[in-house]
Amino acid sequence: ETLVVLGYSDALPWAEGVVYLGHDSEAPSLLLPTALRPDFPAALLERAVRRQFPTAASPVALLPQSRQVLSMASARPVARKQIEAWLEGKL
């Protein structure tokens, strides 16, 4: 039920309702929402995520609104047809 699209920031379109993720130099293995900032150092958050999810391969996307922690290690290129099929519930 979640679609994560990885790409260069200038190649991604701006769309209302989308959560954009980015890297923090203090926590390079995490992808964090760009509109949010943790109340504590990102490196501490990274260590906590690694302890809680030791088998999750890096990078890991944190989606606090939906309470999801997603490994991006198996991310792969997709074609427009695959995204359309996913949106239509055919994948």
PyMOL commands that set and color helices and strands:
alter all, ss='L'
color gray80, all
select helices_A, chain A and resi 9-11+42-52+80-87
alter helices_A, ss='H'
color red, helices_A
select strands_A, chain A and resi 21-24+27-33+60-63+68-71
alter strands_A, ss='S'
color yellow, strands_A
deselect
rebuild
show_as cartoon
